[in-house]
């Protein structure tokens, strides 16, 4: 971050200009901060991102830049999976539902997970190629 003043070649043609402290930021996983965000807000957000990484940034954006809601989402965290379908399959198997071997290959776990998300039962955040995080919507 730059301090009270910084030299912007493209904007100021080499002149020193007064800029807010949040003019330049790195390590916020693509989150756009307000130029006039309070120091406490920036510190709280930095701490949240340091703790949860890219997932924190995605949640923060999903909840309309609401840090309180993003933090609260972790109370309903179901875990990290390769796909949302893997989550759906694990959930069904853990409930003790018996699936006959002859029908096992006909179940579309990904479609089941998609339906759960569309029905508002779960929130799925993809943070990598084979990395999704699932949250219960309670």
Chimera marker file (.cmm) of the C-alpha trace (Angstrom):
<marker_set name="trace">
<marker id="1" x="0.000" y="0.000" z="0.000" r="1" g="1" b="0" radius="0.5"/>
<marker id="2" x="1.152" y="3.518" z="-0.573" r="1" g="1" b="0" radius="0.5"/>
<marker id="3" x="1.101" y="6.075" z="2.193" r="1" g="1" b="0" radius="0.5"/>
<marker id="4" x="-0.278" y="9.589" z="2.236" r="1" g="1" b="0" radius="0.5"/>
<marker id="5" x="1.294" y="10.459" z="-1.096" r="1" g="1" b="0" radius="0.5"/>
<marker id="6" x="2.614" y="8.439" z="-3.984" r="1" g="1" b="0" radius="0.5"/>
<marker id="7" x="3.989" y="9.083" z="-7.425" r="1" g="1" b="0" radius="0.5"/>
<marker id="8" x="1.638" y="7.961" z="-10.195" r="1" g="1" b="0" radius="0.5"/>
<marker id="9" x="3.266" y="8.217" z="-13.591" r="1" g="1" b="0" radius="0.5"/>
<marker id="10" x="0.144" y="7.520" z="-15.634" r="1" g="1" b="0" radius="0.5"/>
<marker id="11" x="-2.312" y="9.511" z="-13.564" r="1" g="1" b="0" radius="0.5"/>
<marker id="12" x="-0.236" y="12.377" z="-12.318" r="1" g="1" b="0" radius="0.5"/>
<marker id="13" x="2.355" y="12.745" z="-15.064" r="1" g="1" b="0" radius="0.5"/>
<marker id="14" x="5.089" y="12.392" z="-12.457" r="1" g="1" b="0" radius="0.5"/>
<marker id="15" x="3.606" y="14.784" z="-9.895" r="1" g="1" b="0" radius="0.5"/>
<marker id="16" x="3.112" y="13.798" z="-6.285" r="1" g="1" b="0" radius="0.5"/>
<marker id="17" x="-0.536" y="13.404" z="-5.456" r="1" g="1" b="0" radius="0.5"/>
<marker id="18" x="-2.497" y="12.862" z="-2.283" r="1" g="1" b="0" radius="0.5"/>
<marker id="19" x="-4.087" y="9.373" z="-2.319" r="1" g="1" b="0" radius="0.5"/>
<marker id="20" x="-6.012" y="7.376" z="0.287" r="1" g="1" b="0" radius="0.5"/>
<marker id="21" x="-4.128" y="4.546" z="1.980" r="1" g="1" b="0" radius="0.5"/>
<marker id="22" x="-6.065" y="1.864" z="0.078" r="1" g="1" b="0" radius="0.5"/>
<marker id="23" x="-5.051" y="3.100" z="-3.363" r="1" g="1" b="0" radius="0.5"/>
<marker id="24" x="-2.710" y="0.153" z="-3.960" r="1" g="1" b="0" radius="0.5"/>
<marker id="25" x="-3.255" y="-3.245" z="-2.387" r="1" g="1" b="0" radius="0.5"/>
<marker id="26" x="-1.990" y="-6.750" z="-3.001" r="1" g="1" b="0" radius="0.5"/>
<marker id="27" x="-2.815" y="-10.061" z="-1.392" r="1" g="1" b="0" radius="0.5"/>
<marker id="28" x="-6.548" y="-9.425" z="-1.164" r="1" g="1" b="0" radius="0.5"/>
<marker id="29" x="-7.388" y="-12.184" z="-3.682" r="1" g="1" b="0" radius="0.5"/>
<marker id="30" x="-8.993" y="-9.799" z="-6.165" r="1" g="1" b="0" radius="0.5"/>
<marker id="31" x="-11.261" y="-7.986" z="-3.721" r="1" g="1" b="0" radius="0.5"/>
<marker id="32" x="-11.774" y="-4.347" z="-4.645" r="1" g="1" b="0" radius="0.5"/>
<marker id="33" x="-11.644" y="-2.183" z="-1.572" r="1" g="1" b="0" radius="0.5"/>
<marker id="34" x="-13.207" y="1.224" z="-1.347" r="1" g="1" b="0" radius="0.5"/>
<marker id="35" x="-10.621" y="3.978" z="-1.577" r="1" g="1" b="0" radius="0.5"/>
<marker id="36" x="-11.924" y="5.274" z="1.714" r="1" g="1" b="0" radius="0.5"/>
<marker id="37" x="-12.286" y="2.013" z="3.635" r="1" g="1" b="0" radius="0.5"/>
<marker id="38" x="-11.425" y="2.413" z="7.289" r="1" g="1" b="0" radius="0.5"/>
<marker id="39" x="-8.174" y="1.056" z="8.624" r="1" g="1" b="0" radius="0.5"/>
<marker id="40" x="-10.096" y="-1.329" z="10.902" r="1" g="1" b="0" radius="0.5"/>
<marker id="41" x="-12.091" y="-2.675" z="7.936" r="1" g="1" b="0" radius="0.5"/>
<marker id="42" x="-8.922" y="-3.274" z="5.923" r="1" g="1" b="0" radius="0.5"/>
<marker id="43" x="-7.252" y="-5.031" z="8.867" r="1" g="1" b="0" radius="0.5"/>
<marker id="44" x="-10.302" y="-7.223" z="9.582" r="1" g="1" b="0" radius="0.5"/>
<marker id="45" x="-10.555" y="-8.201" z="5.929" r="1" g="1" b="0" radius="0.5"/>
<marker id="46" x="-6.818" y="-8.906" z="5.705" r="1" g="1" b="0" radius="0.5"/>
<marker id="47" x="-7.050" y="-11.145" z="8.758" r="1" g="1" b="0" radius="0.5"/>
<marker id="48" x="-10.025" y="-13.029" z="7.297" r="1" g="1" b="0" radius="0.5"/>
<marker id="49" x="-8.223" y="-13.555" z="3.978" r="1" g="1" b="0" radius="0.5"/>
<marker id="50" x="-5.040" y="-14.629" z="5.739" r="1" g="1" b="0" radius="0.5"/>
<marker id="51" x="-7.034" y="-17.233" z="7.663" r="1" g="1" b="0" radius="0.5"/>
<marker id="52" x="-9.112" y="-18.636" z="4.767" r="1" g="1" b="0" radius="0.5"/>
<marker id="53" x="-7.355" y="-17.502" z="1.553" r="1" g="1" b="0" radius="0.5"/>
<marker id="54" x="-9.180" y="-17.417" z="-1.772" r="1" g="1" b="0" radius="0.5"/>
<marker id="55" x="-12.310" y="-18.910" z="-0.200" r="1" g="1" b="0" radius="0.5"/>
<marker id="56" x="-12.609" y="-15.883" z="2.094" r="1" g="1" b="0" radius="0.5"/>
<marker id="57" x="-12.483" y="-13.526" z="-0.880" r="1" g="1" b="0" radius="0.5"/>
<marker id="58" x="-15.159" y="-15.485" z="-2.737" r="1" g="1" b="0" radius="0.5"/>
<marker id="59" x="-17.463" y="-15.519" z="0.289" r="1" g="1" b="0" radius="0.5"/>
<marker id="60" x="-16.884" y="-11.828" z="0.933" r="1" g="1" b="0" radius="0.5"/>
<marker id="61" x="-17.876" y="-11.030" z="-2.656" r="1" g="1" b="0" radius="0.5"/>
<marker id="62" x="-20.808" y="-13.479" z="-2.605" r="1" g="1" b="0" radius="0.5"/>
<marker id="63" x="-22.307" y="-11.753" z="0.419" r="1" g="1" b="0" radius="0.5"/>
<marker id="64" x="-22.089" y="-8.298" z="-1.167" r="1" g="1" b="0" radius="0.5"/>
<marker id="65" x="-18.851" y="-7.333" z="0.568" r="1" g="1" b="0" radius="0.5"/>
<marker id="66" x="-20.302" y="-8.275" z="3.926" r="1" g="1" b="0" radius="0.5"/>
<marker id="67" x="-17.562" y="-9.457" z="6.244" r="1" g="1" b="0" radius="0.5"/>
<marker id="68" x="-19.978" y="-10.389" z="9.031" r="1" g="1" b="0" radius="0.5"/>
<marker id="69" x="-21.997" y="-12.662" z="6.740" r="1" g="1" b="0" radius="0.5"/>
<marker id="70" x="-18.843" y="-14.190" z="5.233" r="1" g="1" b="0" radius="0.5"/>
<marker id="71" x="-17.474" y="-15.034" z="8.684" r="1" g="1" b="0" radius="0.5"/>
<marker id="72" x="-20.851" y="-16.453" z="9.767" r="1" g="1" b="0" radius="0.5"/>
<marker id="73" x="-20.899" y="-18.787" z="6.755" r="1" g="1" b="0" radius="0.5"/>
<marker id="74" x="-18.111" y="-20.846" z="8.333" r="1" g="1" b="0" radius="0.5"/>
<marker id="75" x="-20.513" y="-21.878" z="11.106" r="1" g="1" b="0" radius="0.5"/>
<marker id="76" x="-22.251" y="-24.012" z="8.445" r="1" g="1" b="0" radius="0.5"/>
<marker id="77" x="-19.143" y="-25.224" z="6.632" r="1" g="1" b="0" radius="0.5"/>
<marker id="78" x="-19.599" y="-28.778" z="5.342" r="1" g="1" b="0" radius="0.5"/>
<marker id="79" x="-16.084" y="-29.245" z="3.976" r="1" g="1" b="0" radius="0.5"/>
<marker id="80" x="-13.843" y="-29.310" z="0.932" r="1" g="1" b="0" radius="0.5"/>
<marker id="81" x="-14.480" y="-31.795" z="-1.882" r="1" g="1" b="0" radius="0.5"/>
<marker id="82" x="-13.255" y="-32.516" z="-5.398" r="1" g="1" b="0" radius="0.5"/>
<marker id="83" x="-16.742" y="-31.855" z="-6.768" r="1" g="1" b="0" radius="0.5"/>
<marker id="84" x="-20.134" y="-30.938" z="-5.395" r="1" g="1" b="0" radius="0.5"/>
<marker id="85" x="-21.240" y="-34.385" z="-6.571" r="1" g="1" b="0" radius="0.5"/>
<marker id="86" x="-18.693" y="-35.987" z="-4.235" r="1" g="1" b="0" radius="0.5"/>
<marker id="87" x="-20.291" y="-34.057" z="-1.373" r="1" g="1" b="0" radius="0.5"/>
<marker id="88" x="-23.797" y="-35.241" z="-2.356" r="1" g="1" b="0" radius="0.5"/>
<marker id="89" x="-22.654" y="-38.863" z="-2.597" r="1" g="1" b="0" radius="0.5"/>
<marker id="90" x="-20.906" y="-38.742" z="0.780" r="1" g="1" b="0" radius="0.5"/>
<marker id="91" x="-23.921" y="-37.111" z="2.411" r="1" g="1" b="0" radius="0.5"/>
<marker id="92" x="-26.334" y="-39.774" z="1.099" r="1" g="1" b="0" radius="0.5"/>
<marker id="93" x="-24.034" y="-42.642" z="2.086" r="1" g="1" b="0" radius="0.5"/>
<marker id="94" x="-23.499" y="-41.212" z="5.589" r="1" g="1" b="0" radius="0.5"/>
<marker id="95" x="-27.245" y="-41.097" z="6.196" r="1" g="1" b="0" radius="0.5"/>
<marker id="96" x="-27.304" y="-44.865" z="5.850" r="1" g="1" b="0" radius="0.5"/>
<marker id="97" x="-29.332" y="-44.922" z="2.667" r="1" g="1" b="0" radius="0.5"/>
<marker id="98" x="-28.900" y="-48.321" z="1.024" r="1" g="1" b="0" radius="0.5"/>
<marker id="99" x="-28.314" y="-48.100" z="-2.703" r="1" g="1" b="0" radius="0.5"/>
<marker id="100" x="-28.607" y="-51.378" z="-4.562" r="1" g="1" b="0" radius="0.5"/>
<marker id="101" x="-25.459" y="-52.212" z="-6.510" r="1" g="1" b="0" radius="0.5"/>
<marker id="102" x="-27.492" y="-52.568" z="-9.712" r="1" g="1" b="0" radius="0.5"/>
<marker id="103" x="-28.651" y="-48.917" z="-9.445" r="1" g="1" b="0" radius="0.5"/>
<marker id="104" x="-25.454" y="-47.331" z="-8.175" r="1" g="1" b="0" radius="0.5"/>
<marker id="105" x="-24.138" y="-46.381" z="-11.620" r="1" g="1" b="0" radius="0.5"/>
<marker id="106" x="-27.396" y="-44.660" z="-12.604" r="1" g="1" b="0" radius="0.5"/>
<marker id="107" x="-27.241" y="-42.021" z="-9.889" r="1" g="1" b="0" radius="0.5"/>
<marker id="108" x="-26.084" y="-38.609" z="-11.097" r="1" g="1" b="0" radius="0.5"/>
<marker id="109" x="-24.455" y="-37.198" z="-7.965" r="1" g="1" b="0" radius="0.5"/>
<marker id="110" x="-23.522" y="-33.952" z="-9.683" r="1" g="1" b="0" radius="0.5"/>
<marker id="111" x="-27.151" y="-33.348" z="-10.683" r="1" g="1" b="0" radius="0.5"/>
<marker id="112" x="-28.240" y="-34.063" z="-7.103" r="1" g="1" b="0" radius="0.5"/>
<marker id="113" x="-25.734" y="-31.492" z="-5.790" r="1" g="1" b="0" radius="0.5"/>
<marker id="114" x="-26.876" y="-28.969" z="-8.410" r="1" g="1" b="0" radius="0.5"/>
<marker id="115" x="-30.484" y="-29.447" z="-7.314" r="1" g="1" b="0" radius="0.5"/>
<marker id="116" x="-29.480" y="-29.008" z="-3.663" r="1" g="1" b="0" radius="0.5"/>
<marker id="117" x="-27.800" y="-25.705" z="-4.566" r="1" g="1" b="0" radius="0.5"/>
<marker id="118" x="-30.749" y="-24.541" z="-6.661" r="1" g="1" b="0" radius="0.5"/>
<marker id="119" x="-33.159" y="-25.407" z="-3.828" r="1" g="1" b="0" radius="0.5"/>
<marker id="120" x="-31.101" y="-23.298" z="-1.424" r="1" g="1" b="0" radius="0.5"/>
<marker id="121" x="-29.936" y="-26.214" z="0.689" r="1" g="1" b="0" radius="0.5"/>
<marker id="122" x="-26.218" y="-25.705" z="0.043" r="1" g="1" b="0" radius="0.5"/>
<marker id="123" x="-23.836" y="-23.018" z="-1.186" r="1" g="1" b="0" radius="0.5"/>
<marker id="124" x="-20.967" y="-24.240" z="-3.347" r="1" g="1" b="0" radius="0.5"/>
<marker id="125" x="-17.789" y="-22.189" z="-3.842" r="1" g="1" b="0" radius="0.5"/>
<marker id="126" x="-15.208" y="-23.396" z="-6.351" r="1" g="1" b="0" radius="0.5"/>
<marker id="127" x="-11.676" y="-22.245" z="-5.554" r="1" g="1" b="0" radius="0.5"/>
<marker id="128" x="-9.681" y="-24.513" z="-7.840" r="1" g="1" b="0" radius="0.5"/>
<marker id="129" x="-9.877" y="-27.130" z="-10.560" r="1" g="1" b="0" radius="0.5"/>
<marker id="130" x="-10.700" y="-30.013" z="-8.219" r="1" g="1" b="0" radius="0.5"/>
<marker id="131" x="-11.544" y="-27.952" z="-5.175" r="1" g="1" b="0" radius="0.5"/>
<marker id="132" x="-15.022" y="-26.938" z="-4.061" r="1" g="1" b="0" radius="0.5"/>
<marker id="133" x="-16.170" y="-25.843" z="-0.642" r="1" g="1" b="0" radius="0.5"/>
<marker id="134" x="-19.688" y="-26.598" z="0.505" r="1" g="1" b="0" radius="0.5"/>
<marker id="135" x="-21.718" y="-24.677" z="3.065" r="1" g="1" b="0" radius="0.5"/>
<marker id="136" x="-25.120" y="-25.577" z="4.452" r="1" g="1" b="0" radius="0.5"/>
<marker id="137" x="-27.720" y="-22.817" z="4.026" r="1" g="1" b="0" radius="0.5"/>
<marker id="138" x="-29.487" y="-22.854" z="7.380" r="1" g="1" b="0" radius="0.5"/>
<link id1="1" id2="2" r="1" g="1" b="0" radius="0.2"/>
<link id1="2" id2="3" r="1" g="1" b="0" radius="0.2"/>
<link id1="3" id2="4" r="1" g="1" b="0" radius="0.2"/>
<link id1="4" id2="5" r="1" g="1" b="0" radius="0.2"/>
<link id1="5" id2="6" r="1" g="1" b="0" radius="0.2"/>
<link id1="6" id2="7" r="1" g="1" b="0" radius="0.2"/>
<link id1="7" id2="8" r="1" g="1" b="0" radius="0.2"/>
<link id1="8" id2="9" r="1" g="1" b="0" radius="0.2"/>
<link id1="9" id2="10" r="1" g="1" b="0" radius="0.2"/>
<link id1="10" id2="11" r="1" g="1" b="0" radius="0.2"/>
<link id1="11" id2="12" r="1" g="1" b="0" radius="0.2"/>
<link id1="12" id2="13" r="1" g="1" b="0" radius="0.2"/>
<link id1="13" id2="14" r="1" g="1" b="0" radius="0.2"/>
<link id1="14" id2="15" r="1" g="1" b="0" radius="0.2"/>
<link id1="15" id2="16" r="1" g="1" b="0" radius="0.2"/>
<link id1="16" id2="17" r="1" g="1" b="0" radius="0.2"/>
<link id1="17" id2="18" r="1" g="1" b="0" radius="0.2"/>
<link id1="18" id2="19" r="1" g="1" b="0" radius="0.2"/>
<link id1="19" id2="20" r="1" g="1" b="0" radius="0.2"/>
<link id1="20" id2="21" r="1" g="1" b="0" radius="0.2"/>
<link id1="21" id2="22" r="1" g="1" b="0" radius="0.2"/>
<link id1="22" id2="23" r="1" g="1" b="0" radius="0.2"/>
<link id1="23" id2="24" r="1" g="1" b="0" radius="0.2"/>
<link id1="24" id2="25" r="1" g="1" b="0" radius="0.2"/>
<link id1="25" id2="26" r="1" g="1" b="0" radius="0.2"/>
<link id1="26" id2="27" r="1" g="1" b="0" radius="0.2"/>
<link id1="27" id2="28" r="1" g="1" b="0" radius="0.2"/>
<link id1="28" id2="29" r="1" g="1" b="0" radius="0.2"/>
<link id1="29" id2="30" r="1" g="1" b="0" radius="0.2"/>
<link id1="30" id2="31" r="1" g="1" b="0" radius="0.2"/>
<link id1="31" id2="32" r="1" g="1" b="0" radius="0.2"/>
<link id1="32" id2="33" r="1" g="1" b="0" radius="0.2"/>
<link id1="33" id2="34" r="1" g="1" b="0" radius="0.2"/>
<link id1="34" id2="35" r="1" g="1" b="0" radius="0.2"/>
<link id1="35" id2="36" r="1" g="1" b="0" radius="0.2"/>
<link id1="36" id2="37" r="1" g="1" b="0" radius="0.2"/>
<link id1="37" id2="38" r="1" g="1" b="0" radius="0.2"/>
<link id1="38" id2="39" r="1" g="1" b="0" radius="0.2"/>
<link id1="39" id2="40" r="1" g="1" b="0" radius="0.2"/>
<link id1="40" id2="41" r="1" g="1" b="0" radius="0.2"/>
<link id1="41" id2="42" r="1" g="1" b="0" radius="0.2"/>
<link id1="42" id2="43" r="1" g="1" b="0" radius="0.2"/>
<link id1="43" id2="44" r="1" g="1" b="0" radius="0.2"/>
<link id1="44" id2="45" r="1" g="1" b="0" radius="0.2"/>
<link id1="45" id2="46" r="1" g="1" b="0" radius="0.2"/>
<link id1="46" id2="47" r="1" g="1" b="0" radius="0.2"/>
<link id1="47" id2="48" r="1" g="1" b="0" radius="0.2"/>
<link id1="48" id2="49" r="1" g="1" b="0" radius="0.2"/>
<link id1="49" id2="50" r="1" g="1" b="0" radius="0.2"/>
<link id1="50" id2="51" r="1" g="1" b="0" radius="0.2"/>
<link id1="51" id2="52" r="1" g="1" b="0" radius="0.2"/>
<link id1="52" id2="53" r="1" g="1" b="0" radius="0.2"/>
<link id1="53" id2="54" r="1" g="1" b="0" radius="0.2"/>
<link id1="54" id2="55" r="1" g="1" b="0" radius="0.2"/>
<link id1="55" id2="56" r="1" g="1" b="0" radius="0.2"/>
<link id1="56" id2="57" r="1" g="1" b="0" radius="0.2"/>
<link id1="57" id2="58" r="1" g="1" b="0" radius="0.2"/>
<link id1="58" id2="59" r="1" g="1" b="0" radius="0.2"/>
<link id1="59" id2="60" r="1" g="1" b="0" radius="0.2"/>
<link id1="60" id2="61" r="1" g="1" b="0" radius="0.2"/>
<link id1="61" id2="62" r="1" g="1" b="0" radius="0.2"/>
<link id1="62" id2="63" r="1" g="1" b="0" radius="0.2"/>
<link id1="63" id2="64" r="1" g="1" b="0" radius="0.2"/>
<link id1="64" id2="65" r="1" g="1" b="0" radius="0.2"/>
<link id1="65" id2="66" r="1" g="1" b="0" radius="0.2"/>
<link id1="66" id2="67" r="1" g="1" b="0" radius="0.2"/>
<link id1="67" id2="68" r="1" g="1" b="0" radius="0.2"/>
<link id1="68" id2="69" r="1" g="1" b="0" radius="0.2"/>
<link id1="69" id2="70" r="1" g="1" b="0" radius="0.2"/>
<link id1="70" id2="71" r="1" g="1" b="0" radius="0.2"/>
<link id1="71" id2="72" r="1" g="1" b="0" radius="0.2"/>
<link id1="72" id2="73" r="1" g="1" b="0" radius="0.2"/>
<link id1="73" id2="74" r="1" g="1" b="0" radius="0.2"/>
<link id1="74" id2="75" r="1" g="1" b="0" radius="0.2"/>
<link id1="75" id2="76" r="1" g="1" b="0" radius="0.2"/>
<link id1="76" id2="77" r="1" g="1" b="0" radius="0.2"/>
<link id1="77" id2="78" r="1" g="1" b="0" radius="0.2"/>
<link id1="78" id2="79" r="1" g="1" b="0" radius="0.2"/>
<link id1="79" id2="80" r="1" g="1" b="0" radius="0.2"/>
<link id1="80" id2="81" r="1" g="1" b="0" radius="0.2"/>
<link id1="81" id2="82" r="1" g="1" b="0" radius="0.2"/>
<link id1="82" id2="83" r="1" g="1" b="0" radius="0.2"/>
<link id1="83" id2="84" r="1" g="1" b="0" radius="0.2"/>
<link id1="84" id2="85" r="1" g="1" b="0" radius="0.2"/>
<link id1="85" id2="86" r="1" g="1" b="0" radius="0.2"/>
<link id1="86" id2="87" r="1" g="1" b="0" radius="0.2"/>
<link id1="87" id2="88" r="1" g="1" b="0" radius="0.2"/>
<link id1="88" id2="89" r="1" g="1" b="0" radius="0.2"/>
<link id1="89" id2="90" r="1" g="1" b="0" radius="0.2"/>
<link id1="90" id2="91" r="1" g="1" b="0" radius="0.2"/>
<link id1="91" id2="92" r="1" g="1" b="0" radius="0.2"/>
<link id1="92" id2="93" r="1" g="1" b="0" radius="0.2"/>
<link id1="93" id2="94" r="1" g="1" b="0" radius="0.2"/>
<link id1="94" id2="95" r="1" g="1" b="0" radius="0.2"/>
<link id1="95" id2="96" r="1" g="1" b="0" radius="0.2"/>
<link id1="96" id2="97" r="1" g="1" b="0" radius="0.2"/>
<link id1="97" id2="98" r="1" g="1" b="0" radius="0.2"/>
<link id1="98" id2="99" r="1" g="1" b="0" radius="0.2"/>
<link id1="99" id2="100" r="1" g="1" b="0" radius="0.2"/>
<link id1="100" id2="101" r="1" g="1" b="0" radius="0.2"/>
<link id1="101" id2="102" r="1" g="1" b="0" radius="0.2"/>
<link id1="102" id2="103" r="1" g="1" b="0" radius="0.2"/>
<link id1="103" id2="104" r="1" g="1" b="0" radius="0.2"/>
<link id1="104" id2="105" r="1" g="1" b="0" radius="0.2"/>
<link id1="105" id2="106" r="1" g="1" b="0" radius="0.2"/>
<link id1="106" id2="107" r="1" g="1" b="0" radius="0.2"/>
<link id1="107" id2="108" r="1" g="1" b="0" radius="0.2"/>
<link id1="108" id2="109" r="1" g="1" b="0" radius="0.2"/>
<link id1="109" id2="110" r="1" g="1" b="0" radius="0.2"/>
<link id1="110" id2="111" r="1" g="1" b="0" radius="0.2"/>
<link id1="111" id2="112" r="1" g="1" b="0" radius="0.2"/>
<link id1="112" id2="113" r="1" g="1" b="0" radius="0.2"/>
<link id1="113" id2="114" r="1" g="1" b="0" radius="0.2"/>
<link id1="114" id2="115" r="1" g="1" b="0" radius="0.2"/>
<link id1="115" id2="116" r="1" g="1" b="0" radius="0.2"/>
<link id1="116" id2="117" r="1" g="1" b="0" radius="0.2"/>
<link id1="117" id2="118" r="1" g="1" b="0" radius="0.2"/>
<link id1="118" id2="119" r="1" g="1" b="0" radius="0.2"/>
<link id1="119" id2="120" r="1" g="1" b="0" radius="0.2"/>
<link id1="120" id2="121" r="1" g="1" b="0" radius="0.2"/>
<link id1="121" id2="122" r="1" g="1" b="0" radius="0.2"/>
<link id1="122" id2="123" r="1" g="1" b="0" radius="0.2"/>
<link id1="123" id2="124" r="1" g="1" b="0" radius="0.2"/>
<link id1="124" id2="125" r="1" g="1" b="0" radius="0.2"/>
<link id1="125" id2="126" r="1" g="1" b="0" radius="0.2"/>
<link id1="126" id2="127" r="1" g="1" b="0" radius="0.2"/>
<link id1="127" id2="128" r="1" g="1" b="0" radius="0.2"/>
<link id1="128" id2="129" r="1" g="1" b="0" radius="0.2"/>
<link id1="129" id2="130" r="1" g="1" b="0" radius="0.2"/>
<link id1="130" id2="131" r="1" g="1" b="0" radius="0.2"/>
<link id1="131" id2="132" r="1" g="1" b="0" radius="0.2"/>
<link id1="132" id2="133" r="1" g="1" b="0" radius="0.2"/>
<link id1="133" id2="134" r="1" g="1" b="0" radius="0.2"/>
<link id1="134" id2="135" r="1" g="1" b="0" radius="0.2"/>
<link id1="135" id2="136" r="1" g="1" b="0" radius="0.2"/>
<link id1="136" id2="137" r="1" g="1" b="0" radius="0.2"/>
<link id1="137" id2="138" r="1" g="1" b="0" radius="0.2"/>
</marker_set>
